[in-house]
Amino acid sequence: MLLGGDSSGEDGIDFGMGILLGLLALPGVFTSLFLADKYGSLFQVLRGDVDFDPYVASLPDDYFFIALSMVVTASVAVWKWDSLLPDRRDYANLAPLPIPSHRFLIANLLALLFLTVVLSVDVNAASTVLFPLVVCGSHSSFGYFATFLSAHLSCLLLASVFGFLAVLASLGILISVLPFHVFRKFSLYLRCAIVALLLTILSTSSAVPPKIHVLSENPNGWLRLFPPVWFASLNQSMLGRANPAISALGERAWIATGVLLIVAVFAYGLGYRRCFINSAETIAMLPAGEGAVAGRFFRVLDRMVFRSPFERASFRFTVKALVRGESQALVLGWFAGLGIVIACQTLFAAITSPLRSTDLIPSAAILSVPLTLGYFLILGLSCSFDVPVALLANWLFQLTVDRESQECVPLARKMIFVFLLPASVFFCLPLYARFWGWEVGLVHTAVVTVMCVLFAEFLLVKFRKIPFTCSLPNFKSHSIVVILFYVIGFFAFSIVTATAEHWAFADQIRFLVFIPVVICVWLGLRYSRQSLTYLDKRIIFEEISPSALETMDLGSGR
Amino acid sequence: MIALEANRLMKCYTSVPAVSDVSFSLNSGEVLGCLGPNGSGKSSTVRMLIGLSEPTRGEVLFCGKSIQLDLVGYRKLLGYVPEEANLYPFLSGSEYLELVGTLRGMEAPVLAKRISSMLELFSLHPHRHSAIGSYSKGMRQRILLIAALLHDPELLVLDEPLSGLDVTSALIVKNLIKLLGERGKAVFYCSHVLEVVEKVCSHVMILQKGRVLASGSAIDLQQAAGQSNLERAFMHLVEDRDTHQTAREIVAVMEAA
């Protein structure tokens, strides 16, 4: 891509390409390995499943991989939205060079395609190798394996291409049709809508597959309009397990990808012409609007929550950086998306499981849903606070903020709760009260709120930054430890708490056990914060990692 | 009355001195120009004056007290325009000024009124809701100037404040600096543009290699160097290169086969 959308080049969100590719490849590796028991011949015998057909049984898992690859490539296109087409800065830098302008188009397009291919291969590589091995492991025929592999691979690649082209075509059409300032305003909403759609695709990946084979019974079902269903149907067609209705849906995958290719190329060409060749004529100023609703929102919070000038100014700054900063929104979006997907998968698995006698109270899985969402939202906010925005501009805070004031922790705490508590009260309480009564709803909302407060306090023990104003901590040196910590934290926070809560719901007197535990944890966190030295509480603007080798500097005293 | 005073300032970065021995005093109502070639220690001196870095040795006094004793109180009375217009590109001009004013503890109604008036006077009102990322260099510079003036500071530290400004804006700012001096503000003015320093500043200080090479009024410096204007005096004191000869050599390199 040419210059890209983010003008603040010193932001320095650099997780390292290796770590990014590794993270993206992980779902394919783990999902393939976790499926070994489903397809293992020993487990089939133990289950008494003698008519087990791996081709048919693999549909839900194939659907998940198809959804994943489609979502990843589309997400990359949404992430690089501002770089998909050249902008005025590209024009200013490239137009004076003695190079024909169509070469820029080709170079930009090739760079985008390369990025898509790399990410697509990365996301699908592990599942392409491991998943067919796992599925066909109990069959000795190579032909059986080869058929599965080719169907799996072609559907994944086609789904990836479809995801990318869909975003590219949307962008090209919009920028060709709309006036530039309308496009700028509208593009944010479109990006949000695409992200919501992608999350829906991933979140429903366990709920949709059981309905695919019964589509012929319902010729007008909305599921026929769901793109991943077309690719899953194509997969079943290639494996020879499709009925006529599924075969017809499979054909849609080819047709839709072909049509999208033509539309995307055409729209991209038009958009390119408008963006690059005419960019000298476009107006430099981008109207941003008054933001009256946001103004009222801020004023209400000023009166109720953020009382000091520092808190008011920093809260406004943080919200705007979070909404408008690409890297910050990406980090928060990644965590929120992961939380929503895990929560939805857990919820679908829980509500489709057979009813049991204890269903008068929600199961541990259902109880874990808001905890999972809370965990990932708090973690996402906390991590996004670490990502700097326009670091060189932080001189303003250095010049105006009292470093000894220790206002950063209250600020971050209030911000987390402003984002989280309304969601907890307005969604968790009515939903649980509706299905299990007000008593369960109130108790569960209280548990979720208390756990979120404790978790936020835990993350803020050593916090001493104004969000987005400090240089990035060195993730690379201990990234594995951090990821492990997050995974263990998720199990402790979400699974263990939900299980304990479920146990307590059986006899509500057991909830009394929680009170001393919560008090002890709270006091422990408070003590940890208070025992920090004065220097560890000062506001910092630069994260300095400890040197691997420190000298004693004995000569300096001479 | 002496507003700002630097006593034998020294600043070392990993034992290399950027500023070796800088002393001066700036009275209320004075505009002190600071001149010097690249690497003379101007930026390091400015950072010490505004309290963004601590001197390795020496001290900065404001109204007779070390600024380190009450850095927060000192900064409330300080307006600063940095050399580089590093601003938050995702904020609009109006939002940035609101951030600055709120951080400085200004009351919301007063702040809103001042921002609106300042933006109007600096010809930025039509662009107040546009993202700073889309501003030209001159527009960013005007935002920096407004941000420095918004809270009516007693002391102004201006590092290349005319950088990128158009002719009209530059004239306005030059007149503004003179006027602020007349109104009793102390102004420390760093620049490479000698003509502007000559016209705007009541006193001039020339730095070289981290030391004060000469100081006094512009006329004193011209007379001491035996030159007809400040530019010639500066060249006489600081530079030992023949600039015409260097220009001729550059052209020769360009035209060489």
Interface residues (C-beta under 8 A of the other chain):
Chain A: S7 S8 A284 M285 L286 P287 A288 G289 E290 P309 F310 R312 A313 R316 F317 K320 A321 R324 G325 V389 A390 L392 A393 W395 L396 F397 Q398 L399 T400 V401 D402
Chain B: I50 G51 L52 L71 V72 R75 L78 Y80 P82 E84 N86 L87 Y88 P89 F90 L91 S92 E95 E98 L99 V100 T102 L103 R104 G105 M106 H127 H129 S130 A131 G133 S134 S136 A147
